[in-house]
Amino acid sequence: MRLVSDLKNVIVSPERKPRRILAGPFRGIVMGLSLRSQTQVYLGLFEKEIHPWLNRLSKGIATAIDIGAAHGEYTLYFLTRTKATKVFAFEPDVSLFPHLHENLRLNGLDQSQRLEISTKFVGAFDTEQEIRLDSLASSVHGPCFIKMDVDGAEDRILKGAKTINALADVRWLIETH
């Protein structure tokens, strides 16, 4: 497999440019992608094991929360594929913001009134750098879908989500690696 990867790196340019995703739940969404490192996203194979759950859990939602938004593929999905009236996107890594904002702009969603973006960490406390999901409870309407991809902070986030979890019809997709 390493040989194929090395060959791809020789043949495929690292250039990042707008590309329309070809298949999967993100099909038709335009994102700035480098085919050297994001071929699976472009082909619709990115996190393929999650696709059936994403479609099932997002049906009929009124609120979406994307914890670990990164480049924004799930945020874009919530804005383009659901009727959620509010989409919260959390991404504390500010180095990813140019990509997130570019991808929103490429899809005409950079000024969406439905979207609220935050650089805070989602966790167990409310501080200048951290927010509990429970702080959003008054703004959350069900059904609510929460996608979490945080690589290690899952328990902190769940500790700050007691009120949210008591709401009717809260659906979680927790990615672990």
C-alpha positions in Angstrom: 0.0 0.0 0.0 2.9 2.3 0.7 4.0 2.0 -3.0 0.6 3.2 -4.2 0.8 6.1 -1.8 4.3 7.0 -2.9 3.3 6.8 -6.6 0.2 9.0 -6.0 2.4 11.6 -4.3 4.7 11.7 -7.4 1.8 11.8 -9.9 -0.8 13.9 -8.2 -0.3 17.6 -7.6 -0.6 18.9 -4.0 -2.6 21.9 -5.4 -5.8 22.7 -3.5 -8.7 23.9 -5.6 -12.5 23.9 -5.6 -13.9 20.5 -6.5 -17.4 19.1 -6.5 -17.7 15.9 -4.4 -18.7 13.1 -6.7 -20.6 10.6 -4.4 -21.9 9.8 -1.0 -23.8 12.1 1.4 -21.6 15.1 0.5 -22.2 14.7 -3.2 -22.5 18.0 -5.0 -20.9 20.0 -2.2 -17.9 22.1 -3.4 -14.8 22.1 -1.2 -11.3 23.3 -1.6 -9.5 19.9 -1.9 -6.0 18.6 -2.6 -6.3 15.3 -4.4 -3.0 14.3 -2.9 -4.4 14.1 0.6 -8.2 14.4 0.2 -9.0 11.9 -2.6 -11.4 10.0 -0.4 -13.4 13.2 0.3 -13.5 14.0 -3.4 -14.7 10.5 -4.4 -17.3 10.3 -1.6 -15.5 7.6 0.3 -14.4 9.7 3.3 -15.6 8.0 6.5 -17.8 5.7 4.4 -18.8 3.7 7.5 -20.6 6.7 8.9 -22.7 7.5 5.8 -25.8 5.4 6.6 -25.8 6.7 10.2 -25.4 10.3 9.0 -28.4 10.0 6.7 -30.6 8.2 9.3 -29.7 10.4 12.3 -30.1 13.7 10.4 -33.6 13.1 9.1 -36.0 15.8 10.2 -33.6 17.6 12.5 -34.3 21.1 13.7 -30.8 21.7 15.2 -27.3 20.4 14.3 -24.2 20.6 16.3 -20.8 19.9 14.6 -18.1 19.5 17.3 -14.8 19.3 15.5 -15.9 21.0 12.3 -12.4 21.1 10.7 -12.8 21.9 7.0 -16.6 21.9 7.4 -17.9 18.9 5.4 -20.4 18.0 8.1 -21.4 21.6 8.7 -22.0 21.9 4.9 -24.0 18.7 4.9 -26.2 20.1 7.7 -26.8 23.3 5.9 -27.4 21.8 2.4 -29.0 18.5 3.2 -31.2 19.2 6.2 -33.9 21.7 7.2 -32.1 22.4 10.5 -33.0 26.0 11.5 -29.8 26.3 13.5 -26.4 24.8 12.9 -23.6 25.2 15.5 -20.0 24.5 14.3 -17.2 24.3 16.8 -13.6 24.3 15.7 -10.9 25.5 18.2 -8.0 25.0 15.7 -8.0 28.5 14.2 -5.5 27.3 11.5 -8.5 25.4 9.9 -10.7 28.5 9.7 -9.5 29.7 6.3 -10.5 26.3 4.9 -13.9 26.2 6.7 -14.7 29.8 5.5 -13.6 29.1 2.0 -15.8 26.0 1.8 -18.8 27.9 3.1 -18.1 30.6 0.5 -17.8 28.1 -2.3 -21.3 26.9 -1.5 -22.8 30.3 -1.0 -23.2 29.7 2.8 -20.7 32.1 4.3 -23.4 34.5 5.3 -26.0 31.9 6.4 -28.2 33.1 9.2 -28.7 29.5 10.2 -25.0 29.1 11.1 -23.1 29.9 14.3 -19.4 29.2 14.3 -17.2 29.2 17.5 -13.5 28.7 18.2 -14.2 27.5 21.7 -13.5 24.0 22.9 -16.6 22.1 23.8 -16.2 20.6 27.3 -17.3 20.4 30.9 -17.1 24.1 31.8 -17.9 27.6 30.6 -14.8 29.7 30.4 -13.3 32.1 27.9 -11.9 29.2 25.9 -14.5 26.5 26.6 -18.2 26.0 26.5 -20.6 23.3 27.7 -23.2 22.0 25.3 -25.7 22.7 28.1 -25.0 26.4 27.6 -26.8 26.0 24.2 -29.8 24.2 25.6 -32.2 27.1 25.3 -31.2 27.5 21.6 -31.6 23.8 20.8 -34.8 22.6 19.3 -35.5 18.9 18.7 -34.8 16.8 17.0 -31.1 17.7 17.5 -28.2 15.9 15.9 -24.8 16.2 17.4 -21.7 15.0 15.5 -18.6 14.8 17.6 -15.1 14.2 16.2 -12.6 15.4 18.9 -10.0 12.7 19.3 -9.9 12.3 23.1 -12.2 14.9 24.7 -15.4 12.9 24.4 -15.8 12.3 28.1 -15.4 16.1 28.9 -18.0 17.0 26.3 -20.5 14.4 27.6 -20.0 15.7 31.2 -21.1 19.2 30.0 -24.1 17.8 28.1 -26.5 16.6 30.9 -29.2 19.1 30.1 -28.9 18.6 26.3 -29.2 14.8 26.8 -32.3 15.2 28.9 -34.0 17.0 25.9 -36.4 14.9 23.7 -34.8 13.4 20.6 -31.2 14.2 20.8 -29.1 12.0 18.4 -25.4 11.5 18.7 -22.7 10.4 16.3 -19.5 10.1 18.2 -16.5 9.3 16.0 -13.6 7.4 17.6 -10.4 6.3 16.0 
